[in-house]
Amino acid sequence: MSLGLVRVRVRVRVTVRVTVTVRANPNLNPNPNQVAVNTDMSIGLAILVGFLSVAVTVALWCGLLQRLMQAGGILQEAADAARSLPALVLLLPPLLMLGLGLLFCYYIYVALLLASAGHSTRGLMHFDRHLQLYFLYHSLGLLWTAEALLHLGFCSTSGIVVRWQGLGLGLGLGLG
């Protein structure tokens, strides 16, 4: 018995040709941070921005100077009131935030109770029409109560400032 060896020669030739053509587009900006492509455009843009800045400054200076001065005076009076009445800054805002926080916690609690109410069939929750109306009523009540609480804070702040000015601490005009 003889074993014959078989020789097999396989030649594989694979040729892949890839042609890539790159053409420079003159409209593309090579630097993304560059606004203008040429110097004339840069100078024109700088002149335009300069004129617009001067125009806005002149308009504010001429037309709104009296109102800006009045607003500055109001802010100065408010700063004097806050400086001499530390409770206005240190006590009232935390109380308002605490009240609003408790109101929203109550809203979430009741909303979760309303969301878990109803009856389930085959894994689906079916809500009663009255529960949906209660939720709408509860949401509108939250908005109304939050607005009332914020406006109560505004009224108490303005009352404190009026009393501060009425006692002669603000403008030097006492009542007596």
C-alpha positions as CSV (number, residue, x, y, z in Angstrom):
1,M,0.0,0.0,0.0
2,S,1.5,3.3,-1.0
3,L,0.4,6.7,0.0
4,G,0.7,9.2,-2.7
5,L,1.3,12.8,-1.9
6,V,-0.7,15.3,-3.9
7,R,0.7,18.6,-4.6
8,V,-1.6,21.4,-5.1
9,R,-0.5,24.8,-6.2
10,V,-2.9,27.7,-5.7
11,R,-2.2,31.2,-6.8
12,V,-4.5,33.9,-5.6
13,R,-4.1,37.4,-6.9
14,V,-6.3,40.1,-5.5
15,T,-6.1,43.5,-6.9
16,V,-8.0,46.4,-5.2
17,R,-7.9,49.8,-6.7
18,V,-9.1,52.8,-4.7
19,T,-9.2,56.2,-6.3
20,V,-9.7,59.2,-4.0
21,T,-10.0,62.6,-5.6
22,V,-9.7,65.5,-3.3
23,R,-10.5,68.9,-4.7
24,A,-10.2,72.0,-2.6
25,N,-13.4,74.0,-2.4
26,P,-12.5,77.7,-2.2
27,N,-15.8,78.5,-0.4
28,L,-14.9,76.3,2.6
29,N,-13.5,78.1,5.6
30,P,-10.4,76.1,6.8
31,N,-10.6,77.8,10.3
32,P,-14.0,77.4,11.9
33,N,-13.2,80.3,14.4
34,Q,-12.6,82.7,11.6
35,V,-15.7,84.9,10.8
36,A,-14.6,86.7,7.7
37,V,-12.6,85.1,4.9
38,N,-10.8,88.3,3.7
39,T,-9.5,91.5,5.3
40,D,-12.1,93.8,3.6
41,M,-14.9,91.8,5.1
42,S,-13.3,91.9,8.5
43,I,-12.9,95.6,8.4
44,G,-16.5,96.1,7.2
45,L,-17.8,93.9,10.0
46,A,-15.8,95.8,12.6
47,I,-17.1,99.1,11.3
48,L,-20.7,97.9,11.4
49,V,-20.4,96.6,14.9
50,G,-18.8,99.8,16.0
51,F,-21.5,102.0,14.5
52,L,-24.2,99.8,16.1
53,S,-22.6,100.0,19.5
54,V,-22.3,103.8,19.3
55,A,-25.9,104.0,18.1
56,V,-27.2,101.9,21.0
57,T,-25.1,103.9,23.5
58,V,-26.4,107.2,22.2
59,A,-30.0,106.0,22.2
60,L,-29.7,104.8,25.8
61,W,-27.9,108.0,26.9
62,C,-30.4,110.4,25.3
63,G,-33.7,108.6,25.5
64,L,-33.4,106.5,28.6
65,L,-31.1,108.5,30.9
66,Q,-33.9,109.9,33.1
67,R,-35.5,106.5,33.5
68,L,-32.1,104.8,34.2
69,M,-31.4,107.4,36.9
70,Q,-34.9,106.9,38.4
71,A,-34.4,103.1,38.4
72,G,-31.0,103.6,40.1
73,G,-32.6,105.8,42.8
74,I,-35.3,103.1,43.4
75,L,-32.6,100.4,43.7
76,Q,-30.7,102.7,46.2
77,E,-33.8,103.1,48.3
78,A,-34.4,99.4,48.3
79,A,-30.8,98.7,49.3
80,D,-31.1,101.2,52.2
81,A,-34.4,99.5,53.3
82,A,-32.8,96.0,53.2
83,R,-29.7,97.3,55.0
84,S,-31.7,98.8,57.9
85,L,-34.3,96.0,58.0
86,P,-32.5,92.7,58.1
87,A,-35.6,90.7,58.8
88,L,-36.9,91.7,55.4
89,V,-34.0,89.8,53.8
90,L,-33.3,87.1,56.3
91,L,-36.8,86.1,57.5
92,L,-39.4,86.7,54.9
93,P,-37.8,84.8,51.8
94,P,-37.1,81.6,53.8
95,L,-40.6,81.6,55.2
96,L,-42.1,82.0,51.7
97,M,-39.9,79.2,50.4
98,L,-40.9,77.0,53.3
99,G,-44.5,77.7,52.7
100,L,-44.2,77.0,49.0
101,G,-42.2,73.8,49.6
102,L,-44.9,72.5,52.1
103,L,-47.6,73.4,49.6
104,F,-46.0,71.4,46.8
105,C,-45.3,68.4,49.1
106,Y,-49.0,68.4,50.0
107,Y,-49.9,68.6,46.3
108,I,-47.7,65.6,45.4
109,Y,-49.2,63.7,48.3
110,V,-52.8,64.3,47.3
111,A,-51.9,63.7,43.6
112,L,-50.4,60.3,44.4
113,L,-53.5,59.4,46.4
114,L,-55.7,60.4,43.5
115,A,-53.4,58.6,41.0
116,S,-53.6,55.3,43.0
117,A,-57.4,55.5,43.4
118,G,-59.6,53.7,40.9
119,H,-60.2,50.1,40.0
120,S,-58.0,47.8,38.0
121,T,-59.0,45.2,35.4
122,R,-56.5,42.9,33.8
123,G,-53.6,45.0,35.0
124,L,-54.9,48.3,33.7
125,M,-56.0,51.1,35.9
126,H,-59.4,52.6,35.2
127,F,-60.1,56.0,36.7
128,D,-63.4,57.4,37.5
129,R,-64.4,60.6,35.8
130,H,-64.9,62.3,39.2
131,L,-61.3,61.5,40.2
132,Q,-60.0,63.2,37.0
133,L,-62.1,66.3,37.9
134,Y,-60.8,66.2,41.5
135,F,-57.2,66.1,40.1
136,L,-58.0,69.1,37.9
137,Y,-59.6,71.0,40.9
138,H,-56.6,70.1,43.0
139,S,-54.1,71.4,40.4
140,L,-56.0,74.7,39.9
141,G,-56.2,75.0,43.7
142,L,-52.4,74.6,43.9
143,L,-51.8,77.3,41.4
144,W,-54.2,79.7,43.1
145,T,-52.8,79.0,46.6
146,A,-49.2,79.4,45.4
147,E,-50.1,82.8,43.8
148,A,-51.9,83.9,46.9
149,L,-48.9,83.0,49.1
150,L,-46.5,84.8,46.8
151,H,-48.7,87.9,46.7
152,L,-49.0,87.8,50.5
153,G,-45.2,88.0,50.6
154,F,-45.2,90.9,48.2
155,C,-47.8,92.7,50.3
156,S,-45.9,92.2,53.5
157,T,-42.7,93.3,52.0
158,S,-44.3,96.5,50.7
159,G,-46.0,97.1,54.0
160,I,-42.6,96.8,55.8
161,V,-41.0,99.2,53.4
162,V,-43.8,101.7,53.7
163,R,-43.7,101.6,57.4
164,W,-39.9,102.0,57.2
165,Q,-40.3,105.2,55.1
166,G,-43.3,106.4,57.2
167,L,-41.3,106.3,60.4
168,G,-38.7,108.6,58.8
169,L,-36.0,106.1,58.4
170,G,-35.9,106.3,54.6
171,L,-36.2,109.9,53.4
172,G,-35.9,111.7,56.7
173,L,-39.6,112.6,56.7
174,G,-41.2,111.6,59.9
175,L,-44.9,111.5,60.6
176,G,-44.6,113.4,63.9
